[in-house]
Amino acid sequence: MVKQERAARTRHALIQAAAAVFAEDGFTPASLSTISRRAGVSNGALHFHFASKHALAEAVTAEAARTVRGITDRAQQDQAHSLQCVVDATHELMSRLADDIVLRAGFELAALPARRRESSLRTQWQHWVEDSFRRAEHSGSLAHGVSWADGARVVVAATAGFEALGGADVSWLSRPSVTRLWEVLLPRLAGRAGLETLVCAGSPPPPGPPAREHPALEHPSRAHPAQEPPVQTRPAQ
């Protein structure tokens, strides 16, 4: 069990280090020795887990894909309105791109001509946005004259632009920037009937369980029994 935990930590450190080096230096110039030094492990330990730089890139992409899937799954679980799902997922995706180096590296790897394929992160995001707009069209949530394909194309292009620009200027990924994007897009995409219910800044987080009060506040009779009233610290007025 200890060896398995150590191996899992080493693998995680290598994926994090590879993502950082790929993002900083680019995939082609990145070297395995630089990645192993960044992870604080030997070259032998790196090769034990990953046979090549391409295998490391696959691991980075796979972890980033799991993150994107988690973002879209949460948006669908928390929201019944398809357009609000897309708004919420966009906010979380951009926020995670700002502080998750593996996610950012995954998207950058997906943009490389040599690594473009059907299962790329951008294709994964595109398909989810398209499915969401199909549901919005089916429920009558889109504005008159807007097809699911038109709406999805605009959103995918906009989010891809924010993702690319955010690599050099993180302000593109900020909540105010993403909110402003939706303030411009939603009035043109959403039908009037549902527009007022949509939140461009993203849905507020669901309320958590109520905070447990201090026992003295929950049960004053237990804290101060009737036969032992609390002592006043100030004279009565």
Accessible surface in RSA format (square Angstrom, percent):
REM  Atomic radii and reference values for relative SASA: ProtOr
REM  Chains: A
REM  Algorithm: Lee & Richards
REM  Probe-radius: 1.40
REM  Slices: 20
REM RES _ NUM      All-atoms   Total-Side   Main-Chain    Non-polar    All polar
REM                ABS   REL    ABS   REL    ABS   REL    ABS   REL    ABS   REL
RES MET A   1   162.01  83.9 122.84  81.3  39.17  93.3 106.96  90.9  55.05  72.9
RES VAL A   2    97.61  64.2  96.33  87.2   1.28   3.1  96.33  83.7   1.28   3.5
RES LYS A   3   163.42  79.7 158.98  97.5   4.45  10.6 102.37  92.1  61.06  65.0
RES GLN A   4   124.52  69.6 115.40  84.3   9.13  21.7  44.65  95.0  79.88  60.6
RES GLU A   5    86.98  49.9  82.90  62.7   4.08   9.7  29.67  57.4  57.31  46.8
RES ARG A   6   123.93  52.0 123.89  63.2   0.04   0.1  51.77  70.7  72.17  43.7
RES ALA A   7    36.64  33.7  31.66  48.9   4.98  11.3  35.91  50.6   0.73   1.9
RES ALA A   8    61.04  56.1  49.32  76.1  11.71  26.6  56.12  79.0   4.91  13.0
RES ARG A   9   146.00  61.3 138.58  70.6   7.42  17.7  75.72 103.5  70.28  42.6
RES THR A  10    25.07  17.8  21.63  21.9   3.44   8.2   7.10   9.5  17.97  27.2
RES ARG A  11   101.75  42.7 101.75  51.9   0.00   0.0  32.12  43.9  69.64  42.2
RES HIS A  12    96.99  53.0  94.30  65.5   2.68   6.9  63.25  65.2  33.74  39.3
RES ALA A  13    33.26  30.6  27.20  42.0   6.06  13.8  31.70  44.6   1.55   4.1
RES LEU A  14     0.00   0.0   0.00   0.0   0.00   0.0   0.00   0.0   0.00   0.0
RES ILE A  15     7.55   4.3   7.55   5.6   0.00   0.0   7.55   5.4   0.00   0.0
RES GLN A  16    62.68  35.1  60.80  44.4   1.88   4.5  25.96  55.3  36.72  27.9
RES ALA A  17     6.11   5.6   1.95   3.0   4.16   9.5   5.73   8.1   0.38   1.0
RES ALA A  18     0.00   0.0   0.00   0.0   0.00   0.0   0.00   0.0   0.00   0.0
RES ALA A  19     0.00   0.0   0.00   0.0   0.00   0.0   0.00   0.0   0.00   0.0
RES ALA A  20    10.52   9.7  10.52  16.2   0.00   0.0  10.52  14.8   0.00   0.0
RES VAL A  21     0.89   0.6   0.85   0.8   0.04   0.1   0.89   0.8   0.00   0.0
RES PHE A  22     8.45   4.2   2.58   1.6   5.87  15.3   2.71   1.6   5.74  16.4
RES ALA A  23    31.24  28.7   6.29   9.7  24.95  56.8   6.44   9.1  24.81  65.7
RES GLU A  24   110.82  63.6  72.91  55.2  37.91  90.3  41.00  79.3  69.82  57.0
RES ASP A  25    72.72  50.9  52.00  51.8  20.73  49.0  16.57  39.0  56.15  56.0
RES GLY A  26    27.38  33.8   0.00   N/A  27.38  33.8  25.68  70.5   1.70   3.8
RES PHE A  27    21.55  10.8  15.57   9.6   5.98  15.6  15.57   9.4   5.98  17.1
RES THR A  28   114.65  81.5 100.42 101.8  14.22  33.9  71.59  96.2  43.06  65.1
RES PRO A  29    96.11  70.0  62.48  57.0  33.62 122.2  73.81  60.9  22.29 138.6
RES ALA A  30     5.06   4.7   0.00   0.0   5.06  11.5   1.14   1.6   3.92  10.4
RES SER A  31    44.61  37.7  37.42  49.9   7.19  16.6  39.70  84.5   4.91   6.9
RES LEU A  32    41.10  22.9  36.22  25.9   4.89  12.3  36.22  25.4   4.89  13.2
RES SER A  33    45.08  38.1  42.02  56.1   3.06   7.0  25.14  53.5  19.93  27.9
RES THR A  34    41.03  29.2  40.33  40.9   0.69   1.7  26.17  35.2  14.86  22.5
RES ILE A  35     0.00   0.0   0.00   0.0   0.00   0.0   0.00   0.0   0.00   0.0
RES SER A  36     3.88   3.3   3.88   5.2   0.00   0.0   0.00   0.0   3.88   5.4
RES ARG A  37   168.71  70.8 146.01  74.4  22.70  54.0  77.23 105.5  91.48  55.4
RES ARG A  38   120.71  50.7  89.05  45.4  31.65  75.4  37.11  50.7  83.60  50.7
RES ALA A  39    19.82  18.2   0.00   0.0  19.82  45.1   4.29   6.0  15.53  41.1
RES GLY A  40    66.48  82.0   0.00   N/A  66.48  82.0  35.04  96.2  31.44  70.4
RES VAL A  41    36.19  23.8  17.75  16.1  18.44  44.4  27.09  23.5   9.10  24.7
RES SER A  42    72.57  61.3  56.81  75.8  15.75  36.3  53.23 113.4  19.33  27.1
RES ASN A  43    77.04  53.1  71.74  69.3   5.31  12.8  22.96  55.2  54.09  52.3
RES GLY A  44    50.94  62.8   0.00   N/A  50.94  62.8  39.02 107.1  11.93  26.7
RES ALA A  45    31.03  28.5  22.72  35.1   8.31  18.9  29.06  40.9   1.97   5.2
RES LEU A  46     0.35   0.2   0.35   0.2   0.00   0.0   0.35   0.2   0.00   0.0
RES HIS A  47    92.62  50.6  77.15  53.6  15.47  39.6  52.28  53.9  40.35  47.0
RES PHE A  48   163.03  81.6 131.47  81.4  31.56  82.1 140.09  84.9  22.94  65.6
RES HIS A  49    41.86  22.9  18.71  13.0  23.15  59.2   9.12   9.4  32.73  38.1
RES PHE A  50     8.01   4.0   6.22   3.8   1.80   4.7   7.91   4.8   0.11   0.3
RES ALA A  51    89.25  82.1  61.95  95.6  27.30  62.1  66.24  93.3  23.02  61.0
RES SER A  52    42.84  36.2  41.00  54.7   1.84   4.2  32.85  70.0   9.99  14.0
RES LYS A  53    39.61  19.3  37.13  22.8   2.48   5.9  23.98  21.6  15.63  16.7
RES HIS A  54   106.43  58.2 106.31  73.9   0.12   0.3  72.32  74.5  34.10  39.7
RES ALA A  55    34.46  31.7  25.39  39.2   9.07  20.6  30.60  43.1   3.85  10.2
RES LEU A  56     0.00   0.0   0.00   0.0   0.00   0.0   0.00   0.0   0.00   0.0
RES ALA A  57     0.00   0.0   0.00   0.0   0.00   0.0   0.00   0.0   0.00   0.0
RES GLU A  58    78.35  45.0  75.78  57.3   2.56   6.1  40.08  77.5  38.27  31.2
RES ALA A  59     9.70   8.9   2.30   3.6   7.40  16.8   8.65  12.2   1.05   2.8
RES VAL A  60     0.00   0.0   0.00   0.0   0.00   0.0   0.00   0.0   0.00   0.0
RES THR A  61    11.29   8.0  11.29  11.4   0.00   0.0  10.24  13.8   1.05   1.6
RES ALA A  62    44.31  40.7  35.61  55.0   8.70  19.8  42.77  60.2   1.54   4.1
RES GLU A  63    38.40  22.0  37.91  28.7   0.50   1.2  14.38  27.8  24.03  19.6
RES ALA A  64     0.15   0.1   0.00   0.0   0.15   0.3   0.15   0.2   0.00   0.0
RES ALA A  65    19.21  17.7  19.21  29.6   0.00   0.0  19.21  27.1   0.00   0.0
RES ARG A  66   127.96  53.7 120.01  61.2   7.95  18.9  52.65  72.0  75.31  45.6
RES THR A  67    22.78  16.2  15.16  15.4   7.62  18.2   8.50  11.4  14.28  21.6
RES VAL A  68     1.13   0.7   1.13   1.0   0.00   0.0   1.13   1.0   0.00   0.0
RES ARG A  69   116.21  48.8 115.88  59.1   0.34   0.8  47.30  64.6  68.92  41.8
RES GLY A  70    21.08  26.0   0.00   N/A  21.08  26.0  20.37  55.9   0.71   1.6
RES ILE A  71     0.26   0.1   0.15   0.1   0.11   0.3   0.15   0.1   0.11   0.3
RES THR A  72     8.03   5.7   8.03   8.1   0.00   0.0   0.99   1.3   7.04  10.6
RES ASP A  73    66.51  46.6  64.19  63.9   2.32   5.5  14.68  34.5  51.83  51.7
RES ARG A  74    99.12  41.6  99.12  50.5   0.00   0.0  56.46  77.2  42.66  25.9
RES ALA A  75     7.19   6.6   1.48   2.3   5.70  13.0   6.78   9.6   0.40   1.1
RES GLN A  76    75.95  42.5  59.95  43.8  15.99  38.1  14.36  30.6  61.58  46.7
RES GLN A  77   144.76  80.9 106.15  77.6  38.60  91.9  43.34  92.3 101.41  76.9
RES ASP A  78    92.17  64.6  61.17  60.9  31.00  73.3  22.28  52.4  69.89  69.7
RES GLN A  79    50.11  28.0  42.06  30.7   8.05  19.2   4.19   8.9  45.92  34.8
RES ALA A  80   111.12 102.2  69.98 108.0  41.14  93.6  80.02 112.7  31.09  82.4
RES HIS A  81    49.37  27.0  40.38  28.1   8.99  23.0  43.80  45.1   5.57   6.5
RES SER A  82    13.18  11.1   9.14  12.2   4.04   9.3   1.60   3.4  11.58  16.2
RES LEU A  83     0.79   0.4   0.62   0.4   0.16   0.4   0.62   0.4   0.16   0.4
RES GLN A  84     4.96   2.8   4.96   3.6   0.00   0.0   4.56   9.7   0.39   0.3
RES CYS A  85     3.97   3.0   3.97   4.4   0.00   0.0   0.00   0.0   3.97   4.3
RES VAL A  86     0.31   0.2   0.31   0.3   0.00   0.0   0.31   0.3   0.00   0.0
RES VAL A  87     0.00   0.0   0.00   0.0   0.00   0.0   0.00   0.0   0.00   0.0
RES ASP A  88    22.73  15.9  17.50  17.4   5.24  12.4  15.24  35.9   7.50   7.5
RES ALA A  89     0.97   0.9   0.00   0.0   0.97   2.2   0.97   1.4   0.00   0.0
RES THR A  90     0.57   0.4   0.57   0.6   0.00   0.0   0.57   0.8   0.00   0.0
RES HIS A  91     8.69   4.7   5.49   3.8   3.20   8.2   4.26   4.4   4.43   5.2
RES GLU A  92    52.38  30.1  47.29  35.8   5.09  12.1  27.83  53.8  24.55  20.0
RES LEU A  93     3.83   2.1   3.83   2.7   0.00   0.0   3.83   2.7   0.00   0.0
RES MET A  94     1.38   0.7   1.38   0.9   0.00   0.0   1.38   1.2   0.00   0.0
RES SER A  95    54.92  46.4  50.12  66.9   4.81  11.1  22.08  47.0  32.84  46.0
RES ARG A  96    74.39  31.2  74.39  37.9   0.00   0.0  22.31  30.5  52.08  31.6
RES LEU A  97     3.02   1.7   0.00   0.0   3.02   7.6   0.00   0.0   3.02   8.1
RES ALA A  98    48.36  44.5  19.69  30.4  28.67  65.2  21.11  29.7  27.25  72.2
RES ASP A  99   111.03  77.8  73.79  73.4  37.24  88.1  44.44 104.6  66.59  66.4
RES ASP A 100    28.55  20.0  22.42  22.3   6.14  14.5  11.13  26.2  17.42  17.4
RES ILE A 101    59.93  34.1  53.85  40.1   6.08  14.6  56.48  40.7   3.45   9.4
RES VAL A 102     3.28   2.2   3.28   3.0   0.00   0.0   3.28   2.9   0.00   0.0
RES LEU A 103     0.49   0.3   0.10   0.1   0.40   1.0   0.13   0.1   0.36   1.0
RES ARG A 104    25.06  10.5  25.04  12.8   0.03   0.1  19.87  27.2   5.20   3.1
RES ALA A 105     0.38   0.4   0.00   0.0   0.38   0.9   0.29   0.4   0.09   0.3
RES GLY A 106     0.00   0.0   0.00   N/A   0.00   0.0   0.00   0.0   0.00   0.0
RES PHE A 107     6.22   3.1   6.22   3.9   0.00   0.0   6.22   3.8   0.00   0.0
RES GLU A 108    58.31  33.5  52.81  40.0   5.50  13.1  34.02  65.8  24.29  19.8
RES LEU A 109     4.43   2.5   4.02   2.9   0.40   1.0   4.31   3.0   0.11   0.3
RES ALA A 110     9.51   8.7   0.50   0.8   9.01  20.5   5.03   7.1   4.48  11.9
RES ALA A 111    31.08  28.6  23.91  36.9   7.18  16.3  25.45  35.8   5.64  14.9
RES LEU A 112    58.59  32.6  58.37  41.8   0.22   0.6  58.59  41.2   0.00   0.0
RES PRO A 113   103.55  75.5  85.87  78.3  17.68  64.3  86.52  71.4  17.03 105.9
RES ALA A 114   101.33  93.2  58.50  90.3  42.83  97.4  70.10  98.7  31.23  82.7
RES ARG A 115    26.00  10.9  17.94   9.1   8.06  19.2  11.50  15.7  14.50   8.8
RES ARG A 116   159.06  66.8 134.62  68.6  24.43  58.2  48.44  66.2 110.62  67.0
RES ARG A 117   100.53  42.2  81.78  41.7  18.74  44.6  65.13  89.0  35.39  21.5
RES GLU A 118   131.38  75.4 118.63  89.7  12.75  30.4  69.33 134.1  62.06  50.7
RES SER A 119    69.66  58.9  49.25  65.7  20.41  47.0  52.54 111.9  17.12  24.0
RES SER A 120     9.78   8.3   8.03  10.7   1.75   4.0   3.78   8.0   6.00   8.4
RES LEU A 121     0.41   0.2   0.41   0.3   0.00   0.0   0.41   0.3   0.00   0.0
RES ARG A 122    79.11  33.2  76.63  39.1   2.49   5.9  36.50  49.9  42.61  25.8
RES THR A 123    28.30  20.1  27.42  27.8   0.89   2.1   8.82  11.8  19.48  29.5
RES GLN A 124    46.63  26.1  37.23  27.2   9.40  22.4  35.27  75.1  11.36   8.6
RES TRP A 125     9.12   3.7   8.97   4.3   0.14   0.3   9.12   4.9   0.00   0.0
RES GLN A 126    68.84  38.5  68.84  50.3   0.00   0.0   3.21   6.8  65.63  49.8
RES HIS A 127    81.07  44.3  80.35  55.8   0.73   1.9  40.67  41.9  40.40  47.0
RES TRP A 128    27.33  11.0  24.29  11.8   3.04   7.1  26.85  14.3   0.47   0.8
RES VAL A 129     0.00   0.0   0.00   0.0   0.00   0.0   0.00   0.0   0.00   0.0
RES GLU A 130    33.98  19.5  33.98  25.7   0.00   0.0   1.77   3.4  32.20  26.3
RES ASP A 131    62.45  43.7  60.90  60.6   1.55   3.7  11.53  27.1  50.92  50.8
RES SER A 132     0.28   0.2   0.01   0.0   0.27   0.6   0.18   0.4   0.10   0.1
RES PHE A 133     0.02   0.0   0.00   0.0   0.02   0.1   0.02   0.0   0.00   0.0
RES ARG A 134   102.68  43.1  97.42  49.7   5.27  12.5  46.44  63.5  56.24  34.1
RES ARG A 135    91.63  38.5  86.24  44.0   5.40  12.8  64.15  87.7  27.48  16.7
RES ALA A 136     0.00   0.0   0.00   0.0   0.00   0.0   0.00   0.0   0.00   0.0
RES GLU A 137    75.43  43.3  63.34  47.9  12.09  28.8  25.90  50.1  49.53  40.4
RES HIS A 138   169.77  92.8 139.15  96.7  30.62  78.3  94.55  97.4  75.22  87.5
RES SER A 139    78.73  66.5  40.91  54.6  37.82  87.1  48.61 103.5  30.12  42.2
RES GLY A 140    60.91  75.1   0.00   N/A  60.91  75.1  33.86  92.9  27.05  60.6
RES SER A 141    24.42  20.6  13.55  18.1  10.87  25.0   9.27  19.7  15.15  21.2
RES LEU A 142    19.38  10.8   4.63   3.3  14.75  37.1   4.63   3.3  14.75  39.7
RES ALA A 143    20.89  19.2  17.05  26.3   3.84   8.7  17.92  25.2   2.97   7.9
RES HIS A 144   193.02 105.5 158.59 110.2  34.43  88.1 116.27 119.8  76.75  89.3
RES GLY A 145    72.34  89.2   0.00   N/A  72.34  89.2  37.66 103.4  34.67  77.7
RES VAL A 146    33.99  22.4  23.45  21.2  10.54  25.4  25.04  21.8   8.94  24.3
RES SER A 147    40.14  33.9  37.16  49.6   2.99   6.9  36.14  77.0   4.00   5.6
RES TRP A 148    67.22  27.0  67.22  32.5   0.00   0.0  42.21  22.5  25.02  40.6
RES ALA A 149    43.17  39.7  39.32  60.7   3.85   8.8  40.80  57.5   2.37   6.3
RES ASP A 150    78.69  55.1  75.97  75.6   2.72   6.4  21.01  49.5  57.67  57.5
RES GLY A 151     0.03   0.0   0.00   N/A   0.03   0.0   0.03   0.1   0.00   0.0
RES ALA A 152     1.24   1.1   1.19   1.8   0.05   0.1   1.24   1.8   0.00   0.0
RES ARG A 153   183.74  77.1 175.25  89.3   8.49  20.2  65.23  89.1 118.51  71.8
RES VAL A 154    67.09  44.1  62.14  56.3   4.95  11.9  65.97  57.3   1.11   3.0
RES VAL A 155     0.44   0.3   0.37   0.3   0.07   0.2   0.44   0.4   0.00   0.0
RES VAL A 156    27.62  18.2  27.48  24.9   0.14   0.3  27.48  23.9   0.14   0.4
RES ALA A 157    64.94  59.7  48.08  74.2  16.86  38.3  55.86  78.7   9.07  24.0
RES ALA A 158    23.18  21.3  11.01  17.0  12.17  27.7  22.25  31.3   0.93   2.5
RES THR A 159     2.58   1.8   1.62   1.6   0.96   2.3   1.89   2.5   0.69   1.0
RES ALA A 160    36.48  33.5  29.24  45.1   7.24  16.5  34.40  48.4   2.07   5.5
RES GLY A 161    28.74  35.4   0.00   N/A  28.74  35.4  28.33  77.7   0.41   0.9
RES PHE A 162    24.32  12.2  24.32  15.1   0.00   0.0  24.32  14.7   0.00   0.0
RES GLU A 163     5.99   3.4   5.99   4.5   0.00   0.0   2.94   5.7   3.05   2.5
RES ALA A 164    61.07  56.2  39.90  61.6  21.17  48.2  46.00  64.8  15.08  39.9
RES LEU A 165    84.69  47.2  81.11  58.0   3.58   9.0  83.68  58.8   1.01   2.7
RES GLY A 166     5.17   6.4   0.00   N/A   5.17   6.4   0.00   0.0   5.17  11.6
RES GLY A 167    45.59  56.2   0.00   N/A  45.59  56.2  11.48  31.5  34.11  76.4
RES ALA A 168   103.91  95.5  60.98  94.1  42.93  97.7  70.21  98.9  33.71  89.3
RES ASP A 169    66.48  46.6  62.37  62.1   4.11   9.7  22.76  53.6  43.72  43.6
RES VAL A 170    89.41  58.8  82.34  74.5   7.06  17.0  82.34  71.5   7.06  19.2
RES SER A 171    57.34  48.5  53.67  71.6   3.67   8.5  43.59  92.8  13.75  19.3
RES TRP A 172    95.08  38.2  93.82  45.4   1.26   3.0  82.14  43.8  12.94  21.0
RES LEU A 173     5.34   3.0   0.64   0.5   4.70  11.8   0.86   0.6   4.48  12.1
RES SER A 174    40.11  33.9  29.97  40.0  10.14  23.4  35.34  75.3   4.76   6.7
RES ARG A 175   129.85  54.5 120.41  61.4   9.44  22.5  58.03  79.3  71.82  43.5
RES PRO A 176    99.27  72.4  87.67  79.9  11.60  42.2  94.53  78.1   4.74  29.5
RES SER A 177    34.51  29.2  24.99  33.4   9.52  21.9  11.61  24.7  22.89  32.1
RES VAL A 178     1.11   0.7   1.11   1.0   0.00   0.0   1.11   1.0   0.00   0.0
RES THR A 179    19.99  14.2  19.99  20.3   0.00   0.0  18.85  25.3   1.14   1.7
RES ARG A 180   143.86  60.4 143.41  73.1   0.44   1.1  55.39  75.7  88.47  53.6
RES LEU A 181    24.98  13.9  18.19  13.0   6.79  17.1  24.34  17.1   0.64   1.7
RES TRP A 182     0.48   0.2   0.48   0.2   0.00   0.0   0.48   0.3   0.00   0.0
RES GLU A 183    74.67  42.9  62.42  47.2  12.25  29.2  19.71  38.1  54.96  44.9
RES VAL A 184    63.53  41.8  61.14  55.3   2.39   5.8  63.53  55.2   0.00   0.0
RES LEU A 185    22.52  12.5  22.52  16.1   0.00   0.0  22.52  15.8   0.00   0.0
RES LEU A 186     1.17   0.7   1.17   0.8   0.00   0.0   1.17   0.8   0.00   0.0
RES PRO A 187    68.26  49.7  47.55  43.3  20.71  75.3  47.55  39.3  20.71 128.7
RES ARG A 188   152.95  64.2 141.58  72.2  11.37  27.1  60.76  83.0  92.19  55.9
RES LEU A 189    10.24   5.7  10.24   7.3   0.00   0.0  10.24   7.2   0.00   0.0
RES ALA A 190     3.90   3.6   1.06   1.6   2.85   6.5   1.06   1.5   2.85   7.5
RES GLY A 191    13.04  16.1   0.00   N/A  13.04  16.1  12.83  35.2   0.21   0.5
RES ARG A 192   225.90  94.9 209.44 106.8  16.46  39.2  80.02 109.4 145.88  88.4
RES ALA A 193   107.77  99.1  67.64 104.4  40.12  91.3  80.86 113.9  26.91  71.3
RES GLY A 194    22.58  27.8   0.00   N/A  22.58  27.8  19.34  53.1   3.24   7.3
RES LEU A 195    54.23  30.2  50.05  35.8   4.19  10.5  50.05  35.1   4.19  11.3
RES GLU A 196   168.07  96.5 132.26 100.1  35.81  85.3  54.41 105.2 113.66  92.8
RES THR A 197    95.75  68.1  71.51  72.5  24.24  57.8  74.36  99.9  21.39  32.3
RES LEU A 198    18.36  10.2   2.07   1.5  16.29  40.9   2.07   1.5  16.29  43.8
RES VAL A 199    62.21  40.9  59.18  53.6   3.02   7.3  62.21  54.1   0.00   0.0
RES CYS A 200    28.77  21.8  24.49  27.3   4.28  10.0   5.71  14.5  23.05  24.9
RES ALA A 201    42.11  38.7  39.34  60.7   2.77   6.3  39.34  55.4   2.77   7.3
RES GLY A 202    10.16  12.5   0.00   N/A  10.16  12.5   3.06   8.4   7.10  15.9
RES SER A 203    36.17  30.6  15.47  20.6  20.70  47.7  14.53  30.9  21.64  30.3
RES PRO A 204   102.82  74.9  86.79  79.1  16.04  58.3  93.26  77.0   9.57  59.5
RES PRO A 205   115.83  84.4  98.84  90.1  17.00  61.8 104.69  86.4  11.15  69.3
RES PRO A 206    97.55  71.1  78.89  71.9  18.66  67.8  84.77  70.0  12.78  79.4
RES PRO A 207   133.06  97.0 102.43  93.4  30.62 111.3 113.10  93.4  19.96 124.1
RES GLY A 208    54.56  67.3   0.00   N/A  54.56  67.3  28.42  78.0  26.14  58.5
RES PRO A 209   127.95  93.3 105.14  95.8  22.81  82.9 111.85  92.3  16.10 100.1
RES PRO A 210   128.71  93.8 103.03  93.9  25.67  93.3 114.46  94.5  14.25  88.5
RES ALA A 211    95.14  87.5  65.76 101.5  29.39  66.9  75.12 105.8  20.02  53.0
RES ARG A 212   192.59  80.9 156.27  79.7  36.32  86.5  70.29  96.1 122.31  74.1
RES GLU A 213    97.53  56.0  87.35  66.1  10.18  24.2  34.82  67.3  62.71  51.2
RES HIS A 214   117.29  64.1 105.89  73.6  11.39  29.1  80.88  83.4  36.41  42.4
RES PRO A 215    81.52  59.4  80.45  73.3   1.07   3.9  80.54  66.5   0.98   6.1
RES ALA A 216    32.28  29.7  26.06  40.2   6.23  14.2  26.21  36.9   6.07  16.1
RES LEU A 217   129.24  72.0 108.08  77.3  21.16  53.2 110.66  77.7  18.58  50.0
RES GLU A 218    62.89  36.1  37.91  28.7  24.98  59.5  12.91  25.0  49.97  40.8
RES HIS A 219    67.45  36.9  65.07  45.2   2.38   6.1  40.05  41.3  27.40  31.9
RES PRO A 220    81.91  59.7  80.52  73.4   1.40   5.1  80.75  66.7   1.16   7.2
RES SER A 221    82.97  70.1  70.37  93.9  12.60  29.0  52.55 111.9  30.42  42.6
RES ARG A 222   178.77  75.1 152.25  77.6  26.52  63.1  61.18  83.6 117.58  71.3
RES ALA A 223    43.96  40.4  12.28  19.0  31.68  72.1  23.80  33.5  20.17  53.4
RES HIS A 224    88.74  48.5  78.35  54.5  10.39  26.6  51.61  53.2  37.13  43.2
RES PRO A 225    45.74  33.3  43.50  39.7   2.24   8.2  45.51  37.6   0.23   1.4
RES ALA A 226   100.92  92.8  66.01 101.9  34.90  79.4  77.79 109.5  23.13  61.3
RES GLN A 227   142.41  79.6 109.49  80.0  32.93  78.4  61.27 130.4  81.15  61.5
RES GLU A 228   115.94  66.6 107.21  81.1   8.72  20.8  35.90  69.4  80.04  65.3
RES PRO A 229    96.42  70.3  82.72  75.4  13.70  49.8  84.91  70.1  11.50  71.5
RES PRO A 230    81.62  59.5  63.49  57.9  18.13  65.9  70.33  58.1  11.29  70.2
RES VAL A 231   135.96  89.5 112.68 102.0  23.28  56.1 117.69 102.3  18.26  49.5
RES GLN A 232   136.48  76.3 108.90  79.6  27.58  65.7  44.26  94.2  92.22  69.9
RES THR A 233   133.04  94.6  94.88  96.2  38.16  91.0  78.81 105.9  54.23  82.0
RES ARG A 234   177.30  74.4 168.93  86.1   8.38  19.9  63.43  86.7 113.87  69.0
RES PRO A 235   112.18  81.8  97.48  88.9  14.70  53.4 107.94  89.1   4.24  26.3
RES ALA A 236    85.19  78.3  50.94  78.6  34.25  77.9  59.36  83.6  25.84  68.4
RES GLN A 237   197.36 110.4 124.93  91.3  72.43 172.5  96.31 205.0 101.05  76.6
END  Absolute sums over single chains surface
CHAIN  1 A    14000.6      11276.3       2724.4       8315.3       5685.4
END  Absolute sums over all chains
TOTAL         14000.6      11276.3       2724.4       8315.3       5685.4
